Amino acid sequence: MRAMTSAAIQVTGVHRVFTRKKDQVVALDDVDLTVGAGEFVSLIGPSGCGKSTLLRLVADLDAPTSGSIQVFGKPARQARLDQDYGIAFQQAGLLPWRTVSGNIELPLALHGYPKADRRSRAAELLELVGLSDFAQHHPDQLSGGMQQRVAIARALAERPRLLLMDEPFGALDEMTRERMQNELVRICAETGAAVLFVTHSIPEAVFLSDRVVVMSPRPGRIVDVVAVQAGGLGPSQDRTDAVRDAESFFHSVARVRELLHGAPAPGARGVEAR
C-alpha cells in the first residue's frame, strides 16, 4: 500500500445531496476512494450514478455535503489554486478565435507566464501530442480527435501531477477513440501524471486503467473495484493495441460488465491505492 502522503486523491466519507425545492437528491453516498500518485483510475457506472459529480468535487467545481477530499495532501480548493491538476471534458472547449498554440498557452497567460515561456511550453506540448504542424491552425480546421489532443495538451500546460478527465473521448467515433486511448497511454507514461477518468465504455476503462471503480445507480456508491493490472494486463503505461486481444483483457471486461449488471462482490466499498 502507498503511504497516504503519496496519494494523488483521498476521498473520505463523501456525501453529496442536491436540494431542489422540497426534494432532496442523494448523488453520492459515503464514498471512499484513494488514487495513488501516477495511478490511472477509471470511474464507471450507469448514467446519473455520480461519476461526474465525484470528479467535480475533486476539481473543487462543487463541494461535498459532508466528508473530505484531499489532493496531494491539500484541501481540494488549495490544490485548485496551486494548479495541481488539469481538466479535460467531453467537449474540447477550445476558443475558436485562438490558434492551436494560443489555446494551449491560455492557462499560462492567465497565470502570468512570460510570452517566451508560453510559446516554448506550447511547442513542447504540441510535439508531445503530435500536432507540431498545426500550431497556427484554428480549432475549426481540426478533426474532433485533434481538438481533443489540443485540449489534453492545454490541461498539461502547467505540468500538473493529476489529470481529471470527464468522458474526453465520448463524442468520437470508435476508431478515433481507440487511437486517442493509445495517445493517452503514451502521454501518461511520458508525464507520470495520475488520472481520474470518467467513462461509460467498459473496454475503454479496462484498456486505460490500473483499477476500474464500479459505481451503483443513484445514490452513487462504490460497489467494487477491478484491479486490471493485477488481472494480468501489466501497468497501464505499458498498454499497447495488442492488449485488446489478450484473454486477460476479456476477463477484466467481463468482470466489470458483471458488476454493472448487479452482481458486485460483497464488502468492497473502500478503495486503497495500489
C-alpha positions as CSV (number, residue, x, y, z in Angstrom):
1,M,0.0,0.0,0.0
2,R,1.3,3.5,-0.8
3,A,1.9,5.9,2.0
4,M,-1.1,8.2,2.5
5,T,1.1,11.3,1.8
6,S,1.8,10.0,-1.7
7,A,-1.9,9.8,-2.7
8,A,-2.9,12.0,-5.6
9,I,-6.6,11.9,-4.4
10,Q,-8.0,10.9,-1.0
11,V,-11.8,10.9,-0.7
12,T,-13.2,10.0,2.7
13,G,-16.8,9.5,3.6
14,V,-18.1,11.9,0.9
15,H,-21.8,12.6,0.6
16,R,-23.3,15.0,-1.9
17,V,-27.0,15.9,-1.6
18,F,-28.7,18.3,-4.0
19,T,-31.8,20.1,-2.7
20,R,-34.4,21.1,-5.3
21,K,-37.4,22.9,-3.7
22,K,-38.6,20.4,-1.1
23,D,-37.0,17.4,-2.7
24,Q,-33.5,16.0,-2.0
25,V,-31.5,14.0,-4.4
26,V,-28.6,11.9,-3.0
27,A,-26.0,11.9,-5.7
28,L,-23.2,10.3,-3.7
29,D,-23.4,8.2,-0.5
30,D,-20.4,7.5,1.7
31,V,-17.8,7.4,-1.0
32,D,-14.2,6.5,-0.1
33,L,-11.5,6.5,-2.8
34,T,-7.8,6.7,-2.9
35,V,-5.8,7.3,-6.1
36,G,-2.1,6.8,-5.8
37,A,0.5,9.1,-7.4
38,G,0.9,8.1,-11.0
39,E,-2.0,5.7,-10.9
40,F,-4.8,5.6,-13.6
41,V,-8.2,5.0,-12.1
42,S,-11.5,5.0,-14.1
43,L,-15.0,5.6,-12.7
44,I,-17.7,3.7,-14.5
45,G,-21.4,3.2,-13.7
46,P,-24.9,3.9,-15.1
47,S,-26.0,7.4,-16.1
48,G,-26.8,9.5,-13.1
49,C,-24.7,7.5,-10.6
50,G,-22.5,10.4,-9.6
51,K,-19.3,9.7,-11.6
52,S,-19.0,13.3,-12.9
53,T,-20.2,14.7,-9.6
54,L,-17.3,13.0,-7.8
55,L,-14.8,14.3,-10.4
56,R,-16.2,17.8,-10.0
57,L,-15.8,17.6,-6.2
58,V,-12.2,16.6,-6.6
59,A,-11.7,19.5,-9.0
60,D,-13.3,21.9,-6.5
61,L,-16.0,22.8,-9.0
62,D,-18.5,21.7,-6.4
63,A,-18.4,21.0,-2.6
64,P,-19.4,17.8,-0.7
65,T,-22.3,18.0,1.6
66,S,-20.2,16.1,4.1
67,G,-16.9,14.2,4.1
68,S,-13.5,15.3,3.0
69,I,-11.4,15.5,-0.2
70,Q,-7.6,16.0,-0.4
71,V,-5.5,16.3,-3.5
72,F,-1.8,15.7,-2.8
73,G,-2.5,16.1,0.9
74,K,-4.2,19.5,0.4
75,P,-7.9,20.5,0.5
76,A,-9.3,20.4,-3.0
77,R,-9.7,24.2,-3.1
78,Q,-6.0,24.7,-2.3
79,A,-5.0,22.2,-4.9
80,R,-7.0,24.1,-7.5
81,L,-5.4,27.4,-6.5
82,D,-2.0,25.7,-6.8
83,Q,-2.8,24.3,-10.3
84,D,-2.0,20.8,-9.1
85,Y,-4.3,19.3,-11.7
86,G,-5.5,19.7,-15.3
87,I,-9.0,19.0,-16.5
88,A,-10.4,17.7,-19.9
89,F,-14.1,17.3,-20.7
90,Q,-16.1,15.6,-23.4
91,Q,-16.1,18.8,-25.4
92,A,-12.7,20.2,-26.1
93,G,-13.9,23.7,-25.3
94,L,-11.3,25.4,-27.5
95,L,-11.6,29.1,-28.2
96,P,-12.3,29.4,-31.9
97,W,-10.6,32.8,-32.3
98,R,-7.3,31.5,-30.9
99,T,-4.8,29.3,-32.7
100,V,-4.0,25.8,-31.5
101,S,-0.8,27.2,-29.9
102,G,-2.8,30.1,-28.4
103,N,-5.3,27.7,-26.9
104,I,-2.6,25.7,-25.2
105,E,-0.9,28.9,-24.0
106,L,-4.1,30.2,-22.5
107,P,-3.8,28.9,-18.9
108,L,-0.2,30.1,-18.8
109,A,-1.2,33.5,-20.0
110,L,-3.9,33.7,-17.3
111,H,-1.3,32.9,-14.7
112,G,1.2,35.5,-15.9
113,Y,3.9,33.4,-17.6
114,P,6.2,35.3,-19.9
115,K,5.4,35.1,-23.6
116,A,8.6,33.2,-24.4
117,D,7.9,30.6,-21.8
118,R,4.4,30.2,-23.0
119,R,5.5,29.7,-26.6
120,S,8.2,27.2,-25.6
121,R,5.8,25.2,-23.4
122,A,3.2,25.1,-26.2
123,A,5.7,23.9,-28.7
124,E,6.8,21.2,-26.3
125,L,3.2,20.0,-25.8
126,L,2.4,20.2,-29.5
127,E,5.2,17.8,-30.1
128,L,4.0,15.5,-27.3
129,V,0.5,15.2,-28.8
130,G,1.8,15.0,-32.4
131,L,0.4,18.3,-33.6
132,S,3.5,20.4,-34.2
133,D,2.5,21.1,-37.8
134,F,-0.9,22.6,-36.7
135,A,0.4,25.2,-34.2
136,Q,-1.1,28.1,-36.2
137,H,-4.3,26.4,-37.3
138,H,-7.6,27.3,-35.7
139,P,-9.9,24.7,-34.0
140,D,-12.4,24.6,-36.8
141,Q,-9.6,23.4,-39.1
142,L,-9.0,20.3,-36.9
143,S,-10.8,16.9,-36.6
144,G,-12.6,16.0,-33.4
145,G,-9.7,13.8,-32.3
146,M,-7.2,16.5,-33.0
147,Q,-9.2,19.0,-31.0
148,Q,-9.2,16.6,-28.0
149,R,-5.4,16.3,-28.3
150,V,-5.2,20.1,-28.1
151,A,-7.5,20.0,-25.0
152,I,-5.3,17.4,-23.3
153,A,-2.2,19.5,-24.2
154,R,-3.8,22.5,-22.6
155,A,-4.7,20.5,-19.5
156,L,-1.0,19.6,-19.2
157,A,0.3,23.2,-19.8
158,E,1.2,23.8,-16.1
159,R,2.7,20.4,-15.6
160,P,0.0,19.1,-13.3
161,R,0.6,15.9,-11.3
162,L,-3.0,14.9,-11.8
163,L,-5.4,14.9,-14.8
164,L,-9.2,14.9,-14.3
165,M,-10.9,13.6,-17.4
166,D,-14.7,13.5,-17.9
167,E,-15.6,11.3,-20.9
168,P,-13.0,13.1,-23.1
169,F,-13.4,10.7,-25.9
170,G,-17.2,10.1,-25.6
171,A,-18.1,12.1,-28.8
172,L,-15.5,10.4,-31.0
173,D,-16.1,7.6,-33.5
174,E,-14.7,4.2,-32.4
175,M,-11.6,4.2,-34.5
176,T,-10.6,7.7,-33.4
177,R,-11.5,6.8,-29.8
178,E,-9.1,3.8,-29.8
179,R,-6.3,6.0,-31.3
180,M,-6.9,8.6,-28.6
181,Q,-6.7,5.9,-25.9
182,N,-3.3,4.9,-27.3
183,E,-2.2,8.5,-27.3
184,L,-3.3,9.0,-23.7
185,V,-1.4,5.9,-22.6
186,R,1.7,7.3,-24.2
187,I,1.2,10.8,-22.7
188,C,0.6,9.5,-19.2
189,A,3.8,7.3,-19.5
190,E,5.8,10.4,-20.5
191,T,4.4,12.8,-17.9
192,G,3.9,10.4,-15.0
193,A,0.6,12.1,-14.1
194,A,-2.1,10.4,-12.1
195,V,-5.5,10.2,-13.8
196,L,-9.1,10.1,-12.6
197,F,-11.1,9.2,-15.7
198,V,-14.9,9.1,-16.1
199,T,-16.3,6.8,-18.9
200,H,-19.3,4.8,-19.9
201,S,-17.2,2.4,-22.0
202,I,-16.1,-0.8,-20.3
203,P,-13.4,-1.7,-22.8
204,E,-12.0,1.9,-22.6
205,A,-11.9,1.7,-18.8
206,V,-10.1,-1.6,-18.8
207,F,-7.6,-0.7,-21.5
208,L,-6.6,2.6,-19.8
209,S,-6.7,1.8,-16.1
210,D,-4.7,0.3,-13.3
211,R,-8.0,0.0,-11.5
212,V,-11.7,0.4,-12.6
213,V,-14.0,1.7,-9.9
214,V,-17.6,0.4,-10.4
215,M,-20.4,2.6,-9.1
216,S,-24.0,1.8,-8.3
217,P,-27.1,3.6,-9.6
218,R,-28.1,6.7,-7.6
219,P,-27.4,7.2,-4.8
220,G,-23.8,6.7,-6.1
221,R,-21.7,4.2,-4.1
222,I,-18.6,2.3,-4.9
223,V,-19.7,-1.3,-5.1
224,D,-16.4,-2.9,-6.3
225,V,-13.0,-2.3,-7.8
226,V,-11.4,-4.3,-10.6
227,A,-7.7,-4.3,-10.3
228,V,-6.8,-4.5,-14.0
229,Q,-3.1,-4.6,-13.5
230,A,-3.3,-7.4,-11.0
231,G,-5.5,-9.2,-13.6
232,G,-2.6,-9.8,-15.9
233,L,-2.5,-6.7,-18.2
234,G,0.5,-5.1,-16.6
235,P,0.9,-1.4,-15.7
236,S,-1.4,1.0,-17.6
237,Q,1.5,3.0,-19.0
238,D,2.8,-0.1,-20.9
239,R,-0.5,-0.9,-22.7
240,T,-0.5,-1.4,-26.5
241,D,-3.1,-2.4,-29.0
242,A,-2.1,-6.0,-28.5
243,V,-3.7,-5.8,-25.1
244,R,-7.2,-5.6,-26.7
245,D,-6.8,-9.2,-27.9
246,A,-5.4,-10.6,-24.7
247,E,-7.5,-13.2,-22.8
248,S,-6.9,-11.2,-19.6
249,F,-8.4,-8.1,-21.2
250,F,-11.6,-10.0,-22.0
251,H,-11.8,-11.4,-18.5
252,S,-11.5,-7.9,-17.0
253,V,-14.1,-6.6,-19.4
254,A,-16.5,-9.4,-18.4
255,R,-15.9,-8.8,-14.7
256,V,-16.7,-5.1,-15.0
257,R,-19.8,-5.9,-17.0
258,E,-20.9,-8.4,-14.4
259,L,-20.6,-5.9,-11.7
260,L,-22.5,-3.2,-13.7
261,H,-25.3,-5.7,-14.2
262,G,-25.9,-6.1,-10.5
263,A,-23.5,-8.8,-9.2
264,P,-21.0,-6.9,-7.1
265,A,-18.6,-8.8,-4.9
266,P,-19.6,-8.2,-1.2
267,G,-17.8,-5.8,1.1
268,A,-15.7,-3.9,-1.5
269,R,-16.8,-0.3,-1.0
270,G,-13.5,1.0,0.4
271,V,-10.7,1.5,-2.2
272,E,-7.0,1.8,-1.5
273,A,-4.2,2.8,-3.8
274,R,-2.1,0.1,-5.1
